[in-house]
Amino acid sequence: MAKIKSVGSKSTEMALARLLRLERLTGWRRQSRLPGRPDFVFPAQRIALFVDGCFWHGCPRCYRRPGSQRKYWDAKVARNRRRDQTVRRHLRQKGWRVLRVWEHEFKQPIRLAARLRAHLSLEPRRL
């Protein structure tokens, strides 16, 4: 576990960018300066999209608790989840919708694309 470093989810972010291009879902931007630094932002629909690693964010479906230093890892994942909730609340207060994509969802790209398309096909919000 000591070799696991939190350096971003570059491979999953790139996989999602490829999927968005393949599905011709447009209007997204990367490297936003919104709170929480969403991985993708759809400004017209005011949607902030986060790509969450199953281990780092404690996926309810496939998170496996490490066998050693459990106290440390339990606290680490709990902090990440609390931060996710705080960021989601803050963005919602600013009028943004927040979508989260789990790392395991990339195993079924057709289902993931349909989910994203359903959220993105909504009309842009007018302020």
Residue frames as a rotation matrix with the C-alpha (Angstrom) as fourth column:
MET 1
0.556 0.831 0.000 0.00
0.831 -0.556 0.000 0.00
0.000 0.000 -1.000 0.00
ALA 2
0.207 -0.545 -0.812 2.92
0.379 -0.721 0.580 2.36
-0.902 -0.428 0.058 0.58
LYS 3
-0.768 -0.572 0.288 3.51
0.450 -0.162 0.878 2.59
-0.455 0.804 0.382 -3.16
ILE 4
0.064 0.859 0.508 -0.01
0.978 -0.154 0.138 3.87
0.197 0.488 -0.851 -3.85
LYS 5
-0.799 -0.337 -0.499 0.23
0.422 -0.904 -0.066 7.60
-0.428 -0.263 0.864 -4.43
SER 6
0.333 0.942 -0.042 -2.65
0.710 -0.279 -0.646 9.96
-0.621 0.185 -0.762 -5.00
VAL 7
-0.688 -0.648 -0.327 -1.49
0.212 -0.611 0.763 11.63
-0.694 0.456 0.558 -8.20
GLY 8
-0.312 0.657 -0.686 -4.83
-0.839 -0.530 -0.126 11.94
-0.446 0.537 0.716 -9.94
SER 9
0.094 0.451 0.888 -6.98
0.123 0.880 -0.459 9.64
-0.988 0.152 0.027 -11.99
LYS 10
-0.368 -0.356 -0.859 -5.34
-0.677 -0.531 0.510 10.38
-0.637 0.769 -0.046 -15.30
SER 11
-0.998 -0.058 0.030 -6.14
-0.022 0.737 0.676 7.05
-0.062 0.673 -0.737 -16.96
THR 12
-0.347 0.937 0.040 -9.83
0.848 0.332 -0.413 7.13
-0.400 -0.110 -0.910 -15.99
GLU 13
0.111 0.344 -0.932 -10.11
-0.041 -0.936 -0.350 10.79
-0.993 0.077 -0.089 -16.95
MET 14
-0.656 -0.414 -0.631 -8.61
-0.632 -0.155 0.759 10.05
-0.412 0.897 -0.160 -20.36
ALA 15
-0.887 0.402 0.228 -10.96
0.453 0.853 0.259 7.08
-0.091 0.333 -0.939 -20.78
LEU 16
0.015 0.936 -0.351 -13.91
0.664 -0.272 -0.697 9.33
-0.748 -0.222 -0.626 -20.03
ALA 17
-0.119 -0.125 -0.985 -12.67
-0.476 -0.864 0.167 11.98
-0.871 0.489 0.043 -22.48
ARG 18
-0.959 -0.241 -0.151 -12.41
-0.254 0.486 0.836 9.26
-0.128 0.840 -0.527 -25.16
LEU 19
-0.578 0.807 0.118 -15.92
0.772 0.588 -0.242 8.06
-0.265 -0.049 -0.963 -24.35
LEU 20
0.108 0.613 -0.783 -17.35
0.226 -0.782 -0.581 11.59
-0.968 -0.115 -0.223 -24.52
ARG 21
-0.448 -0.347 -0.824 -15.71
-0.680 -0.466 0.566 12.12
-0.580 0.814 -0.027 -27.92
LEU 22
-0.994 0.053 0.092 -16.86
0.094 0.835 0.542 8.72
-0.048 0.548 -0.835 -29.20
GLU 23
-0.295 0.951 -0.090 -20.44
0.893 0.241 -0.381 9.43
-0.340 -0.193 -0.920 -28.10
ARG 24
-0.499 -0.007 0.867 -20.21
0.565 -0.760 0.319 12.96
0.657 0.649 0.383 -29.55
LEU 25
0.610 0.566 -0.554 -21.13
0.790 -0.380 0.481 14.52
0.062 -0.731 -0.680 -26.24
THR 26
-0.213 -0.700 0.681 -19.87
0.655 -0.620 -0.432 18.07
0.725 0.354 0.591 -26.55
GLY 27
0.485 0.387 0.784 -19.64
-0.100 -0.866 0.490 21.21
0.869 -0.316 -0.381 -24.48
TRP 28
0.895 -0.175 -0.410 -17.29
0.446 0.327 0.833 19.90
-0.011 -0.929 0.371 -21.81
ARG 29
0.453 -0.800 0.395 -14.16
-0.500 -0.594 -0.630 21.48
0.738 0.088 -0.669 -20.43
ARG 30
0.490 -0.395 -0.777 -11.39
0.712 0.696 0.095 20.16
0.503 -0.600 0.622 -18.23
GLN 31
-0.489 -0.809 -0.327 -9.27
0.828 -0.313 -0.465 21.75
0.274 -0.498 0.822 -15.51
SER 32
0.348 0.725 0.595 -11.99
0.331 -0.689 0.645 23.91
0.877 -0.027 -0.480 -14.05
ARG 33
-0.758 -0.603 0.248 -11.33
0.033 -0.415 -0.909 26.23
0.651 -0.681 0.335 -11.15
LEU 34
0.304 0.918 0.254 -14.64
-0.448 -0.098 0.889 25.45
0.841 -0.384 0.381 -9.48
PRO 35
0.019 -0.254 0.967 -14.52
-0.991 0.120 0.051 24.28
-0.129 -0.960 -0.250 -5.85
GLY 36
0.463 0.096 0.881 -13.35
-0.283 0.958 0.044 20.68
-0.840 -0.270 0.470 -5.64
ARG 37
-0.413 -0.671 -0.615 -11.71
-0.764 -0.112 0.635 20.91
-0.496 0.733 -0.467 -9.08
PRO 38
0.580 0.675 0.456 -14.21
-0.276 0.690 -0.669 18.81
-0.766 0.262 0.587 -11.09
ASP 39
-0.342 -0.724 0.600 -12.59
0.330 0.505 0.797 16.58
-0.880 0.470 0.066 -13.71
PHE 40
-0.732 0.217 0.646 -15.05
0.624 -0.166 0.764 17.75
0.273 0.962 -0.014 -16.38
VAL 41
-0.498 0.603 -0.623 -17.41
0.150 -0.648 -0.747 20.70
-0.854 -0.466 0.232 -16.48
PHE 42
-0.429 0.500 0.752 -20.36
0.872 0.013 0.489 21.26
0.235 0.866 -0.442 -18.81
PRO 43
-0.938 -0.064 -0.341 -20.87
0.209 -0.889 -0.408 25.03
-0.277 -0.454 0.847 -18.40
ALA 44
-0.705 0.709 -0.004 -24.05
-0.428 -0.421 0.800 25.33
0.565 0.566 0.600 -20.50
GLN 45
0.198 0.792 -0.577 -25.84
0.118 0.565 0.816 22.75
0.973 -0.230 0.018 -18.36
ARG 46
0.073 -0.312 0.947 -23.98
-0.877 -0.473 -0.088 23.78
0.475 -0.824 -0.308 -15.19
ILE 47
0.978 0.159 -0.138 -22.89
-0.099 0.926 0.365 20.21
0.186 -0.343 0.921 -14.54
ALA 48
0.069 -0.962 0.265 -19.71
-0.995 -0.086 -0.052 19.34
0.073 -0.260 -0.963 -12.65
LEU 49
0.862 0.204 -0.464 -18.50
-0.274 0.958 -0.088 15.79
0.426 0.203 0.882 -13.31
PHE 50
0.124 -0.811 0.571 -16.11
-0.967 0.032 0.254 13.98
-0.225 -0.584 -0.780 -11.00
VAL 51
0.436 -0.110 -0.893 -14.34
-0.319 0.909 -0.268 10.70
0.841 0.402 0.361 -11.77
ASP 52
0.392 -0.203 0.897 -13.86
-0.918 -0.027 0.395 8.85
-0.056 -0.979 -0.197 -8.49
GLY 53
-0.463 -0.619 -0.635 -11.46
-0.532 0.767 -0.359 6.00
0.709 0.171 -0.684 -7.90
CYS 54
0.480 0.738 -0.475 -13.17
-0.094 0.581 0.808 3.08
0.872 -0.343 0.348 -6.17
PHE 55
0.006 -0.543 -0.840 -10.38
0.860 0.432 -0.273 2.69
0.511 -0.721 0.469 -3.60
TRP 56
-0.835 -0.535 0.133 -9.77
0.411 -0.765 -0.496 6.35
0.367 -0.359 0.858 -2.77
HIS 57
-0.624 0.666 0.408 -13.43
-0.653 -0.732 0.196 7.32
0.429 -0.144 0.892 -2.40
GLY 58
-0.838 0.219 0.500 -14.73
-0.285 0.606 -0.743 4.11
-0.466 -0.765 -0.445 -0.79
CYS 59
-0.519 0.649 -0.557 -17.01
-0.689 0.068 0.722 2.78
0.506 0.758 0.412 -3.50
PRO 60
-0.040 0.576 0.817 -19.93
-0.895 0.343 -0.286 0.96
-0.444 -0.742 0.502 -1.82
ARG 61
0.845 0.418 -0.333 -19.81
-0.533 0.711 -0.460 -1.70
0.044 0.566 0.823 -4.53
CYS 62
0.774 -0.555 -0.304 -16.15
0.289 0.737 -0.611 -2.66
0.564 0.385 0.731 -4.76
TYR 63
0.280 -0.698 0.659 -14.09
-0.781 -0.565 -0.267 -0.96
0.559 -0.440 -0.703 -2.06
ARG 64
0.589 -0.202 -0.782 -11.81
0.420 0.904 0.084 -3.47
0.690 -0.378 0.617 -0.36
ARG 65
0.897 -0.225 0.381 -10.53
-0.439 -0.562 0.701 -2.50
0.057 -0.796 -0.603 3.01
PRO 66
0.106 -0.941 -0.322 -6.74
-0.548 0.215 -0.808 -2.99
0.830 0.262 -0.493 3.24
GLY 67
0.594 0.090 -0.800 -5.48
0.395 0.833 0.387 -5.69
0.701 -0.546 0.459 5.56
SER 68
-0.209 -0.735 -0.645 -2.81
0.973 -0.092 -0.211 -3.57
0.096 -0.672 0.735 7.19
GLN 69
-0.943 -0.223 -0.248 -3.00
0.284 -0.926 -0.249 -0.12
-0.174 -0.305 0.936 8.79
ARG 70
-0.314 0.919 0.239 -6.77
0.867 0.176 0.465 -0.24
0.386 0.353 -0.852 8.71
LYS 71
0.222 0.386 -0.895 -7.15
0.784 -0.617 -0.071 2.65
-0.580 -0.686 -0.440 11.09
TYR 72
-0.579 -0.536 -0.614 -5.17
0.046 -0.774 0.632 4.93
-0.814 0.338 0.472 8.77
TRP 73
-0.969 0.164 0.187 -7.01
0.203 0.085 0.975 3.86
0.144 0.983 -0.116 5.60
ASP 74
-0.114 0.976 -0.185 -10.44
0.987 0.132 0.088 4.01
0.111 -0.173 -0.979 7.21
ALA 75
0.133 0.093 -0.987 -9.75
0.487 -0.873 -0.016 7.59
-0.863 -0.479 -0.162 8.31
LYS 76
-0.802 -0.522 -0.292 -8.31
-0.012 -0.473 0.881 8.52
-0.598 0.710 0.373 4.89
VAL 77
-0.762 0.573 0.301 -11.32
0.530 0.285 0.799 7.21
0.372 0.769 -0.520 2.95
ALA 78
0.127 0.829 -0.544 -13.72
0.977 -0.199 -0.075 8.80
-0.170 -0.522 -0.836 5.46
ARG 79
-0.221 -0.283 -0.933 -12.00
0.205 -0.949 0.239 12.19
-0.953 -0.138 0.268 4.98
ASN 80
-0.986 -0.161 0.036 -12.26
0.058 -0.137 0.989 11.83
-0.155 0.977 0.145 1.20
ARG 81
-0.414 0.904 0.103 -15.97
0.826 0.326 0.460 11.03
0.383 0.275 -0.882 1.42
ARG 82
0.199 0.443 -0.874 -16.61
0.779 -0.613 -0.133 13.98
-0.595 -0.654 -0.467 3.76
ARG 83
-0.591 -0.488 -0.642 -14.73
-0.012 -0.791 0.612 16.27
-0.806 0.370 0.462 1.38
ASP 84
-0.900 0.312 0.304 -16.82
0.382 0.232 0.895 14.95
0.208 0.922 -0.328 -1.54
GLN 85
0.013 0.966 -0.258 -20.02
0.996 0.010 0.088 15.77
0.087 -0.258 -0.962 0.36
THR 86
0.038 -0.083 -0.996 -18.79
0.458 -0.884 0.091 19.26
-0.888 -0.459 0.005 1.24
VAL 87
-0.881 -0.411 -0.234 -17.82
-0.036 -0.434 0.900 19.99
-0.471 0.802 0.368 -2.36
ARG 88
-0.643 0.709 0.289 -21.16
0.682 0.359 0.638 18.66
0.348 0.607 -0.714 -3.66
ARG 89
0.214 0.740 -0.638 -23.08
0.926 -0.361 -0.108 20.83
-0.311 -0.568 -0.762 -1.19
HIS 90
-0.241 -0.416 -0.877 -21.03
0.184 -0.907 0.379 23.91
-0.953 -0.070 0.295 -2.09
LEU 91
-0.987 -0.147 0.060 -21.48
0.077 -0.113 0.991 23.43
-0.138 0.983 0.123 -5.84
ARG 92
-0.333 0.937 0.102 -25.22
0.895 0.280 0.346 22.84
0.296 0.207 -0.933 -5.47
GLN 93
0.194 0.359 -0.913 -25.52
0.693 -0.709 -0.132 26.07
-0.695 -0.607 -0.386 -3.51
LYS 94
-0.523 -0.469 -0.712 -23.87
-0.170 -0.761 0.626 27.81
-0.835 0.448 0.318 -6.46
GLY 95
0.345 0.814 -0.468 -26.46
-0.691 -0.118 -0.714 26.31
-0.636 0.569 0.521 -8.84
TRP 96
-0.392 -0.545 -0.741 -24.42
-0.885 0.443 0.143 23.43
0.250 0.712 -0.656 -10.25
ARG 97
0.859 0.508 0.066 -25.52
-0.512 0.843 0.164 19.82
0.028 -0.175 0.984 -10.61
VAL 98
-0.168 -0.951 0.260 -22.90
-0.953 0.224 0.204 17.29
-0.252 -0.214 -0.944 -9.53
LEU 99
0.862 0.313 -0.398 -22.38
-0.424 0.876 -0.229 13.92
0.277 0.367 0.888 -11.22
ARG 100
0.005 -0.859 0.513 -19.97
-0.850 0.267 0.455 11.29
-0.527 -0.438 -0.728 -9.95
VAL 101
0.671 0.074 -0.738 -18.63
-0.554 0.712 -0.432 8.46
0.493 0.699 0.518 -12.08
TRP 102
0.601 -0.455 0.656 -17.06
-0.439 0.498 0.748 5.50
-0.667 -0.738 0.099 -10.31
GLU 103
-0.347 -0.877 -0.332 -13.96
-0.852 0.147 0.503 3.86
-0.392 0.457 -0.798 -11.71
HIS 104
-0.672 0.085 0.736 -15.76
0.105 0.994 -0.018 0.51
-0.733 0.065 -0.677 -12.06
GLU 105
0.394 0.902 -0.173 -18.37
-0.028 -0.177 -0.984 2.07
-0.918 0.393 -0.044 -14.37
PHE 106
0.011 -0.479 -0.878 -15.80
-0.924 -0.340 0.174 2.13
-0.381 0.809 -0.446 -17.17
LYS 107
-0.793 -0.266 0.548 -16.17
-0.139 0.955 0.262 -1.66
-0.593 0.132 -0.794 -17.44
GLN 108
-0.129 0.819 0.559 -19.58
0.891 0.343 -0.297 -1.06
-0.435 0.460 -0.774 -19.07
PRO 109
-0.873 -0.373 -0.315 -18.98
0.243 -0.891 0.383 1.93
-0.424 0.258 0.868 -21.35
ILE 110
-0.644 0.701 0.305 -22.34
0.323 -0.112 0.940 1.65
0.693 0.704 -0.154 -23.14
ARG 111
0.271 0.748 -0.606 -24.23
0.896 0.035 0.443 1.89
0.352 -0.663 -0.661 -19.86
LEU 112
-0.240 -0.455 -0.858 -22.01
0.732 -0.665 0.148 4.77
-0.638 -0.593 0.492 -18.69
ALA 113
-0.975 -0.124 0.183 -22.55
0.219 -0.654 0.724 6.63
0.030 0.747 0.665 -21.97
ALA 114
-0.223 0.969 0.110 -26.32
0.554 0.033 0.832 6.21
0.802 0.247 -0.544 -21.66
ARG 115
0.260 0.266 -0.928 -26.24
0.957 -0.201 0.210 7.54
-0.131 -0.943 -0.307 -18.11
LEU 116
-0.600 -0.569 -0.562 -24.21
0.475 -0.819 0.323 10.58
-0.644 -0.073 0.761 -19.13
ARG 117
-0.868 0.312 0.385 -26.38
0.277 -0.340 0.899 11.21
0.412 0.887 0.209 -22.17
ALA 118
0.081 0.956 -0.281 -29.51
0.843 0.084 0.532 11.15
0.532 -0.280 -0.799 -19.99
HIS 119
0.204 -0.061 -0.977 -28.07
0.797 -0.569 0.202 13.82
-0.568 -0.820 -0.067 -17.68
LEU 120
-0.671 -0.626 -0.397 -26.61
0.290 -0.714 0.637 15.95
-0.682 0.312 0.661 -20.45
SER 121
-0.662 0.453 0.598 -29.62
0.673 0.005 0.740 15.95
0.332 0.892 -0.308 -22.76
LEU 122
0.215 0.731 -0.648 -31.44
0.899 -0.407 -0.161 18.29
-0.381 -0.548 -0.745 -20.41
GLU 123
0.603 0.075 0.794 -31.90
0.508 -0.804 -0.309 21.84
0.615 0.590 -0.523 -21.57
PRO 124
-0.564 -0.826 0.010 -29.31
0.566 -0.396 -0.723 24.33
0.601 -0.402 0.690 -20.32
ARG 125
0.123 0.579 -0.806 -30.42
0.968 -0.248 -0.030 26.20
-0.217 -0.777 -0.591 -17.24
ARG 126
0.010 -0.040 0.999 -31.25
0.449 -0.892 -0.040 29.86
0.893 0.449 0.009 -17.68
LEU 127
-0.528 -0.253 -0.811 -30.28
0.849 -0.195 -0.492 32.19
-0.034 -0.948 0.317 -14.87
